[in-house]
């Protein structure tokens, strides 16, 4: 019985993985946009809730620190790490504005804004992406299910073809690693 569950989860993972080959152009486009943003003096601003918050922090850390190659640190910031900002903004402006308010203080038109939401409809992620789009920054999404509201806001929304939150999160970090690898390789030359 336990083996059946393990095999079922592995099969589901493999099935989704094979479908990701269709996303190559979107991955290249997002990676190139990040490179162009950094080269023009912009930064990468990333955010999400729960496991997506952890993914945002992970991706930002790979860019600031290093992924594979020795190179200069790259400007990336996860809007999920400052507990004082998160709690004061949530208290004073509502949790639905926790990322938007930070973007009001930090965003530049040269920046890349990446919202992560397994449903594609997290209201605080949506509000931040709408603000970023109206501001004139490039907006990208990593989502799942059917992409939700992020489909209509993001310049590119990479939608993991699954309704299973665990599978979606597994592939968000895989995409993050692929993108970081492309960016890392470019700036290590």
N, C-alpha and C positions, 0 to 999 in steps of 0.2 A: 504494500500500500504506500509506504513512504517512497519507495523507488519509483512508483508510478507518478507520484507528485513531482519528484525531482525531474524525471524524464519529461513530463508535461511542461514544466517551466523551461527546461532547456530547449525543447522543441519550439516553444513559443518565442523564445529569445532568438533562435536561429532563423525562424521564419521572418521575423521583423528585420533582422540584420540583412538578410538577402534583399529586402525591399529598399534598404537605404542606398543601394547603388544608384537608384533613380534620383537621389538628391545631390549628386556630385556637383552639378552646376550651381545650385544654391549655396553649397558649402564653399565652393571656390569664390563665388560672388561675395559672401559674407567675409571670408578671409581677406580678399583683396580690398574690401571696404575698410576693414580694420587697419591694414597696412597703409592705405592711402590716408586715413584719418591720423594715424600716428605720425606719418611723414609730414603732414601739414600742421602739426602741433596740437592735434586733438587727443582725446583720451577715450577709453572704453568704460562705460558705466553700465553695470550689470546688477540685476535684482530679481528676487522671487521670494516665495514663502516656503517655510519648512524645508523639505529636501531640496527644493529649487533654490532656496537661500544658500544652502550648503554648496550646491553646484555653482552658484554665482561666485561665492568666495573661492572655491577651488579654481575656477577658470581665471579669475583675477589674479590669484596667487601665482599661477603658472606664467602669466604674462609679466608680472612685476618681478618675480624671482627669476626662474628659468624653467623651461620645459625640458629640453634635451641639450641644447647647445649653450656654450658660454657666450653671452652677449650682454649689452647694456639692459638695464631694467626698462620695461615698457609701461606707459601710463595707463593703468587699469584700476578701477575701484568698484568693489561690491558695496552697494548701498544697504547691505544687510548686517554690517558689522559694528556700527556705532550704537551701542545700547542706549546711551543718553539721548541721541537724536531720535532713535526709534521710539522710545517711550515718551519723550516730551512731545514729539509731533503727533503721535497717536492720541495722547491725552488732550492736546490743545486743538488739533485739527481733524481728528478721527483717523482710524487705521487705514481707511480708504485713500488717504492722502499721504501716507508715510513715505512713499518713494517720490511722488510728485513734488512734495515740498523740498526734499533734498535736491531734486533736479533744478528747482527754481534757483537754488543757491549755487549750483555747480556746473550746469550745462553750458556748452558752447556749440555753435553751429557746426564746428568741425568734428564734434564727438560722434561716437557710435553708441547708441543706447540699445541694450539687449534685455528684454523682459523674458523671464522664464516662468511658465505656468503649465502644469500638466493638463489642466482643463482648457486652457486658452481663454479663460473668462474670469480670472481672479481680479476683482474690482480695483485693488490698489495697483496691480500691474497694468491694467487697462488705463486707469487714470494717468499713470506716469507716461505710458506710451502715447496717449492722446496729447498730453502736454508737450512731449518731445517732438512729435510730428508737427504740431502747430508752431512750435519754436523754430523749426527748420532743421533739426538734427535728423540723421539717418536712424531709422528704427528697425530693429530686427527682433524676431521672436523664436523661442524654442517652446513648442507646445505639444499637445497630444490630442486624443479623441478626434474631433473634427476640426480642431484649430480654434474653435470658439470665436470670440470677438476680435482676437488678435489678427485673424485673417484680413479684416477690413482696415486695420491700423498700420500694420508693419509693412515696411518696404519688402521684406522677405520674412515669412513665417515658416519655419521648418516644422512640419507637423508629423510627429511619430505616429505611424498607423496602428494605434492600439488604444484601448480603453483601460488597460491595466496600468495603474500608477507606477508600480514597481518597474515594469518594462519601459515605460516612458522615461523614467528617471535614469535607468541604465543607459539608454541611448542618448539622453541629453549630455551625460558626462562623456560618452564616446565621441559625440559630435564636438564637444568642447575640446577634447584631446586632439582630435583631427585638426580642428581650426587652429589651436595653439601650436601644433606641429608645423603647419604651413607658415604661420606668422613667425614662429621661432626660427625656422630655416631661413626665411627672408632676411631677418635682422641679424643673423649670425654671419652673414657673408661680408 
